[in-house]
Structures are given as C-alpha cells and as structure tokens.
Amino acid sequence: YVGVDLAEYIGREARILSGLYVIRHGDNFGQAILYHTRHLTSVNLIGPVTAREYYGTAATKEIELITNPRHGNTLIYPLAGSLYYFVPTYATVGGIQDLKLVGLVDGFSDIDPGYGVTAIEAYNVLNITAEEEPSVGDVSFSYTYDSSVEYPNPANSRIQVEVDCNLSLIAKDVVVKVLIYSDLVTVSIPSGESLIKSAFTWGDGNIGYNYTLFKKDLYPGEGKILTAQFYAASSVSASGLLVMFEYILIVDDVVIYTSEKNSILFTKSI
C-alpha cells in the first residue's frame, strides 16, 4: 500500500477505531479501500501503532536479546480472511541493519501475535486454518418490487447488494440473477444494456428465462443498487397474468442466497 488513514467513531468516550482506509499501489494505484467494523458488533479494529505494541509485548524477551532493536515499516496484508500487520524488527550493528524477528498481528482479533525469525515461521505460529467459502453473511442483499402493475407499464424492482466482509482485500466476484417463470415477460435495466439470458423448463414443460442482471468484482465496502424492469407481452389477457420470479446471489461461483418465489400481477384494461 502507499498510505493509511484511520477513522474513529464520533461521540465515543473511548478512542475506538471504526475503519481503516488503505490506498493501493501498482495497477490499482490511488484506489482507496475501507476496512470497517460496521457489521462486526463484537470485534474491534486496531491500528498499526497498537499492532506494534501488541507485538512488542508478546515478544518482549526475544526483542531484548536483539542488539539495538528497531521496528521497520509496518506493512498490511490480507491473510486467511482477515487483515494482518507485518512488523519487522532489525538489529543495528556498526551502522548495518539485519532482520532478526518478524511479527504478524491480526487487526480484527485479540489472538496472540505470531512471531519468528522469518515470516513463514511467524505465520506457522498463528496456526491459521483454511478460509471458508463465501457465506450470506459476507454480502448483504435486499430487494423490493411492484406486486401489481397495469400493462404496458413495467413492474419495477429495486435491488441492493453490498460486500460487508471487510477482512479481505481480494475482490469478490458478485453475480445477481433473476429467474422468470414465464415466457411472456422480459426483463431489462434502465441503462438499456443487453442482458445475458438463457431458457429453462419448469413444471409441465413450461418455459422460463434466467437473466444475469449484474456481474462485477466488488471490494469490501463496495455495493451496487440496481433497478430491474419486468415487461409483460402484449398478449396479456383482460383477466391478467400472474408471474413468479426469484433472485439468486452468487459470490465467487458459490450460490449463497436464493430468494423465495415472488409474484407480480400484470393487469390489462379493456
């Protein structure tokens, strides 16, 4: 990273860190990502200074054995579904600095820091388990829709999706699909962008369509508000057309949420 800026809650007696902005480099130079505690009610985030203090306390004996110890620049790494501070400690002898100890401190947990003579040794001390697959808790998804509408007006549905998981720098591949259980209704978005769709059969050989409304990489804290418009065909009868639909949320190729089947009634004046 090329910069870090801390954010605190206002109106609190204690100095509680609410977020951490990280300014990226390389191909993503200038991009800011906010790691936050908004959805982590029982977890506190620590900053780089506190991380160095935790590491210094945990490795007091080892650091005391280092000649003229000095902590180097603190780095930040996304690791095992969390955010870790990397703190190197150097020995200074005759103007020459030599790396002697490395500390890894979890920014979102009070577990003991891991430290060792190499980064690999410090990592092994942490005894980190493998990351879990994405879950519905990582991404929030909500929607509203018009339950009835008169032809030729469209039924509008507002969809909101946000990546709540703030413990990983890696973007999540987020896909939102809608399944329409009818071949008499089409779906579009206000921008007019062409949507990818595929047909499927349901019930007794009935035809439906699967539309991809959204597919994009989202970073922690990022989100998207969509509007889907459902249009009934002109063949809607005076008795109306009741259409079922459901949303599917896919994150990193894993289906983490399928909505209940909702219905829209299209009516037509004679």
Kinemage of the C-alpha trace (Angstrom):
@kinemage 1
@onewidth
@group {chain A} dominant
@subgroup {mainchain}
@vectorlist {calphas} color= white
{ca tyr a 1} P 0.000 0.000 0.000
{ca val a 2} L 1.074 3.636 -0.285
{ca gly a 3} L -0.976 5.180 2.508
{ca val a 4} L -3.146 4.532 5.537
{ca asp a 5} L -5.702 6.824 7.164
{ca leu a 6} L -7.530 5.922 10.360
{ca ala a 7} L -11.188 6.671 11.131
{ca glu a 8} L -12.803 6.819 14.575
{ca tyr a 9} L -16.377 6.884 15.841
{ca ile a 10} L -17.510 10.353 16.905
{ca gly a 11} L -19.098 10.861 20.305
{ca arg a 12} L -17.455 7.900 21.998
{ca glu a 13} L -15.553 8.342 25.246
{ca ala a 14} L -13.059 5.668 24.268
{ca arg a 15} L -10.872 6.001 21.192
{ca ile a 16} L -12.429 3.205 19.159
{ca leu a 17} L -11.190 2.687 15.634
{ca ser a 18} L -14.117 2.350 13.242
{ca gly a 19} L -12.280 1.950 9.985
{ca leu a 20} L -9.037 1.899 8.108
{ca tyr a 21} L -8.542 3.367 4.645
{ca val a 22} L -5.826 1.691 2.597
{ca ile a 23} L -4.568 3.424 -0.547
{ca arg a 24} L -3.409 0.843 -3.069
{ca his a 25} L -0.471 0.883 -5.468
{ca gly a 26} L 0.619 -0.791 -8.708
{ca asp a 27} L -2.154 -1.363 -11.237
{ca asn a 28} L -4.641 -0.119 -8.615
{ca phe a 29} L -2.649 2.990 -7.684
{ca gly a 30} L -4.771 5.550 -5.863
{ca gln a 31} L -7.695 3.220 -5.188
{ca ala a 32} L -8.942 3.512 -1.604
{ca ile a 33} L -10.436 0.567 0.255
{ca leu a 34} L -12.197 0.979 3.596
{ca tyr a 35} L -11.901 -1.814 6.134
{ca his a 36} L -14.638 -1.192 8.696
{ca thr a 37} L -16.307 -2.653 11.766
{ca arg a 38} L -19.851 -1.621 10.839
{ca his a 39} L -21.125 -5.210 10.739
{ca leu a 40} L -18.830 -6.600 13.435
{ca thr a 41} L -20.580 -5.730 16.681
{ca ser a 42} L -18.250 -7.689 18.965
{ca val a 43} L -14.970 -7.058 17.153
{ca asn a 44} L -12.638 -4.080 17.429
{ca leu a 45} L -10.138 -2.971 14.813
{ca ile a 46} L -6.642 -1.926 15.862
{ca gly a 47} L -4.314 0.432 14.031
{ca pro a 48} L -0.628 -0.037 13.154
{ca val a 49} L 0.677 1.630 16.333
{ca thr a 50} L -1.377 -0.655 18.581
{ca ala a 51} L -0.309 -3.632 16.482
{ca arg a 52} L 3.354 -2.826 17.116
{ca glu a 53} L 2.620 -2.513 20.831
{ca tyr a 54} L 0.892 -5.923 20.901
{ca tyr a 55} L 3.803 -7.497 19.075
{ca gly a 56} L 6.366 -5.790 21.305
{ca thr a 57} L 4.620 -7.042 24.447
{ca ala a 58} L 4.239 -10.608 23.182
{ca ala a 59} L 7.851 -10.858 22.007
{ca thr a 60} L 9.485 -8.845 24.810
{ca lys a 61} L 12.087 -11.470 25.710
{ca glu a 62} L 13.082 -12.132 22.111
{ca ile a 63} L 13.375 -8.415 21.303
{ca glu a 64} L 15.529 -7.803 24.400
{ca leu a 65} L 18.099 -10.241 23.003
{ca ile a 66} L 18.438 -8.211 19.789
{ca thr a 67} L 21.273 -5.674 19.631
{ca asn a 68} L 19.875 -2.150 19.275
{ca pro a 69} L 16.438 -3.358 18.122
{ca arg a 70} L 14.387 -1.185 15.788
{ca his a 71} L 10.993 -1.832 14.225
{ca gly a 72} L 10.891 -1.282 10.476
{ca asn a 73} L 7.980 -0.098 8.355
{ca thr a 74} L 4.697 -1.772 9.249
{ca leu a 75} L 3.056 -3.473 6.275
{ca ile a 76} L -0.540 -4.651 5.835
{ca tyr a 77} L -1.508 -7.975 4.295
{ca pro a 78} L -4.895 -9.635 3.702
{ca leu a 79} L -4.401 -13.113 5.094
{ca ala a 80} L -6.746 -16.022 5.857
{ca gly a 81} L -9.884 -13.888 5.745
{ca ser a 82} L -8.503 -11.156 7.991
{ca leu a 83} L -6.148 -8.183 7.911
{ca tyr a 84} L -2.661 -8.639 9.357
{ca tyr a 85} L 0.051 -6.175 10.298
{ca phe a 86} L 3.569 -7.285 9.382
{ca val a 87} L 6.129 -5.790 11.791
{ca pro a 88} L 9.844 -6.443 11.123
{ca thr a 89} L 12.461 -5.955 13.856
{ca tyr a 90} L 16.075 -5.219 12.931
{ca ala a 91} L 19.352 -5.372 14.830
{ca thr a 92} L 21.686 -2.425 14.257
{ca val a 93} L 25.400 -3.167 14.492
{ca gly a 94} L 28.055 -0.848 13.104
{ca gly a 95} L 25.529 1.014 11.012
{ca ile a 96} L 24.331 -2.202 9.388
{ca gln a 97} L 20.782 -3.393 9.960
{ca asp a 98} L 19.917 -7.084 9.944
{ca leu a 99} L 16.412 -8.563 10.099
{ca lys a 100} L 16.145 -10.614 13.298
{ca leu a 101} L 12.448 -11.043 14.072
{ca val a 102} L 9.098 -10.759 12.314
{ca gly a 103} L 5.696 -10.244 13.938
{ca leu a 104} L 2.225 -10.841 12.486
{ca val a 105} L -0.693 -9.173 14.298
{ca asp a 106} L -4.363 -9.707 13.428
{ca gly a 107} L -6.048 -6.312 13.073
{ca phe a 108} L -9.527 -7.689 13.862
{ca ser a 109} L -8.810 -10.157 16.638
{ca asp a 110} L -7.260 -10.241 20.089
{ca ile a 111} L -5.461 -13.537 19.462
{ca asp a 112} L -1.790 -13.568 20.385
{ca pro a 113} L 0.547 -12.250 17.679
{ca gly a 114} L 2.701 -14.727 15.828
{ca tyr a 115} L 6.419 -14.041 15.611
{ca gly a 116} L 9.567 -15.767 14.426
{ca val a 117} L 12.871 -15.232 12.670
{ca thr a 118} L 11.100 -15.411 9.294
{ca ala a 119} L 7.641 -14.527 8.018
{ca ile a 120} L 6.914 -18.217 7.410
{ca glu a 121} L 7.806 -19.084 10.995
{ca ala a 122} L 5.586 -16.277 12.312
{ca tyr a 123} L 2.741 -17.493 10.097
{ca asn a 124} L 3.096 -21.072 11.333
{ca val a 125} L 2.915 -19.880 14.945
{ca leu a 126} L -0.507 -18.354 14.229
{ca asn a 127} L -1.815 -21.822 13.276
{ca ile a 128} L -4.331 -20.321 10.850
{ca thr a 129} L -6.949 -22.654 9.397
{ca ala a 130} L -8.071 -22.587 5.777
{ca glu a 131} L -10.511 -19.914 4.646
{ca glu a 132} L -14.181 -20.818 4.461
{ca glu a 133} L -16.318 -20.474 1.367
{ca pro a 134} L -18.295 -17.242 0.995
{ca ser a 135} L -21.474 -17.095 3.039
{ca val a 136} L -24.575 -14.951 3.022
{ca gly a 137} L -23.040 -13.033 5.941
{ca asp a 138} L -20.290 -11.756 3.643
{ca val a 139} L -22.660 -9.995 1.254
{ca ser a 140} L -25.900 -8.203 2.063
{ca phe a 141} L -28.749 -8.495 -0.439
{ca ser a 142} L -32.165 -6.867 -0.352
{ca tyr a 143} L -34.895 -6.039 -2.833
{ca thr a 144} L -38.346 -4.521 -3.235
{ca tyr a 145} L -40.760 -4.871 -6.137
{ca asp a 146} L -44.145 -3.854 -7.524
{ca ser a 147} L -46.548 -6.683 -6.771
{ca ser a 148} L -49.039 -5.484 -9.394
{ca val a 149} L -48.904 -3.227 -12.424
{ca glu a 150} L -51.139 -2.358 -15.368
{ca tyr a 151} L -49.932 -3.193 -18.865
{ca pro a 152} L -47.991 -1.731 -20.688
{ca asn a 153} L -46.191 -0.271 -17.669
{ca pro a 154} L -43.252 -2.253 -16.300
{ca ala a 155} L -43.097 -3.687 -12.809
{ca asn a 156} L -40.016 -2.211 -11.161
{ca ser a 157} L -37.789 -3.997 -8.685
{ca arg a 158} L -35.050 -2.276 -6.682
{ca ile a 159} L -32.091 -4.456 -5.719
{ca gln a 160} L -29.245 -3.578 -3.380
{ca val a 161} L -26.119 -5.679 -2.943
{ca glu a 162} L -23.068 -4.828 -0.807
{ca val a 163} L -19.920 -6.660 0.207
{ca asp a 164} L -19.948 -6.496 4.010
{ca cys a 165} L -16.920 -8.713 4.569
{ca asn a 166} L -14.135 -6.248 5.340
{ca leu a 167} L -11.459 -8.774 6.239
{ca ser a 168} L -10.085 -9.499 2.784
{ca leu a 169} L -8.519 -7.188 0.242
{ca ile a 170} L -9.330 -9.561 -2.607
{ca ala a 171} L -12.393 -8.532 -4.595
{ca lys a 172} L -15.387 -10.841 -4.677
{ca asp a 173} L -16.993 -11.866 -7.950
{ca val a 174} L -20.649 -10.944 -7.369
{ca val a 175} L -23.409 -12.104 -9.705
{ca val a 176} L -27.127 -11.312 -9.386
{ca lys a 177} L -29.572 -13.365 -11.447
{ca val a 178} L -33.341 -13.362 -11.731
{ca leu a 179} L -35.406 -16.362 -12.796
{ca ile a 180} L -38.703 -15.564 -14.532
{ca tyr a 181} L -41.200 -18.418 -14.565
{ca ser a 182} L -42.869 -17.306 -17.782
{ca asp a 183} L -42.063 -16.799 -21.451
{ca leu a 184} L -44.471 -13.853 -21.609
{ca val a 185} L -42.314 -11.492 -19.530
{ca thr a 186} L -38.989 -9.903 -20.424
{ca val a 187} L -36.521 -8.158 -18.115
{ca ser a 188} L -34.421 -5.082 -18.801
{ca ile a 189} L -32.498 -2.424 -16.896
{ca pro a 190} L -32.902 1.374 -17.336
{ca ser a 191} L -29.471 1.769 -18.948
{ca gly a 192} L -30.663 -0.309 -21.870
{ca glu a 193} L -27.664 -2.620 -21.583
{ca ser a 194} L -28.291 -6.012 -23.154
{ca leu a 195} L -28.717 -8.722 -20.518
{ca ile a 196} L -27.451 -12.268 -20.827
{ca lys a 197} L -30.312 -14.731 -20.621
{ca ser a 198} L -30.919 -18.437 -21.006
{ca ala a 199} L -34.088 -20.513 -21.171
{ca phe a 200} L -35.084 -23.248 -18.736
{ca thr a 201} L -38.075 -25.537 -18.336
{ca trp a 202} L -40.193 -25.869 -15.238
{ca gly a 203} L -43.400 -27.603 -14.226
{ca asp a 204} L -45.090 -29.465 -17.053
{ca gly a 205} L -42.739 -28.342 -19.825
{ca asn a 206} L -43.234 -24.620 -19.230
{ca ile a 207} L -40.564 -22.179 -20.426
{ca gly a 208} L -38.851 -19.614 -18.217
{ca tyr a 209} L -35.825 -17.348 -18.531
{ca asn a 210} L -32.728 -16.827 -16.410
{ca tyr a 211} L -31.387 -13.253 -16.664
{ca thr a 212} L -27.989 -12.069 -15.414
{ca leu a 213} L -28.665 -8.599 -14.006
{ca phe a 214} L -25.246 -7.882 -12.558
{ca lys a 215} L -21.766 -9.381 -12.710
{ca lys a 216} L -18.836 -7.444 -11.319
{ca asp a 217} L -15.951 -7.639 -8.871
{ca leu a 218} L -16.770 -5.777 -5.651
{ca tyr a 219} L -14.261 -4.889 -2.964
{ca pro a 220} L -15.056 -4.720 0.775
{ca gly a 221} L -17.439 -1.847 1.434
{ca glu a 222} L -18.490 -1.550 -2.204
{ca gly a 223} L -22.047 -2.100 -3.337
{ca lys a 224} L -24.497 -1.619 -6.157
{ca ile a 225} L -28.118 -0.517 -6.445
{ca leu a 226} L -29.956 -1.966 -9.430
{ca thr a 227} L -33.365 -1.484 -10.967
{ca ala a 228} L -34.869 -4.386 -12.874
{ca gln a 229} L -37.896 -3.752 -15.063
{ca phe a 230} L -40.345 -6.554 -15.859
{ca tyr a 231} L -42.373 -6.108 -19.060
{ca ala a 232} L -45.350 -8.283 -19.947
{ca ala a 233} L -46.065 -9.234 -23.544
{ca ser a 234} L -48.952 -7.604 -25.402
{ca ser a 235} L -50.800 -10.914 -25.300
{ca val a 236} L -51.734 -10.338 -21.652
{ca ser a 237} L -55.447 -11.056 -21.353
{ca ala a 238} L -58.035 -8.951 -19.569
{ca ser a 239} L -58.023 -11.467 -16.734
{ca gly a 240} L -54.396 -10.616 -16.070
{ca leu a 241} L -51.120 -12.522 -15.881
{ca leu a 242} L -49.564 -13.736 -12.631
{ca val a 243} L -45.815 -14.277 -12.958
{ca met a 244} L -43.443 -15.857 -10.446
{ca phe a 245} L -39.806 -14.832 -10.097
{ca glu a 246} L -36.864 -15.343 -7.753
{ca tyr a 247} L -33.424 -13.830 -7.265
{ca ile a 248} L -30.161 -15.735 -6.993
{ca leu a 249} L -26.971 -14.289 -5.491
{ca ile a 250} L -23.668 -15.910 -6.478
{ca val a 251} L -20.344 -14.966 -4.869
{ca asp a 252} L -17.080 -16.403 -6.172
{ca asp a 253} L -19.007 -19.090 -8.077
{ca val a 254} L -20.897 -20.160 -4.939
{ca val a 255} L -24.682 -19.705 -4.698
{ca ile a 256} L -25.110 -18.138 -1.260
{ca tyr a 257} L -28.690 -16.905 -1.469
{ca thr a 258} L -31.889 -17.788 -3.312
{ca ser a 259} L -34.952 -15.688 -2.604
{ca glu a 260} L -38.418 -17.059 -2.143
{ca lys a 261} L -40.641 -17.160 -5.210
{ca asn a 262} L -42.359 -13.780 -5.518
{ca ser a 263} L -45.313 -12.919 -7.741
{ca ile a 264} L -46.253 -9.959 -9.925
{ca leu a 265} L -49.771 -9.500 -11.283
{ca phe a 266} L -49.974 -7.811 -14.684
{ca thr a 267} L -53.442 -6.431 -15.458
{ca lys a 268} L -54.844 -5.014 -18.677
{ca ser a 269} L -57.696 -2.568 -19.167
{ca ile a 270} L -60.293 -3.452 -21.792
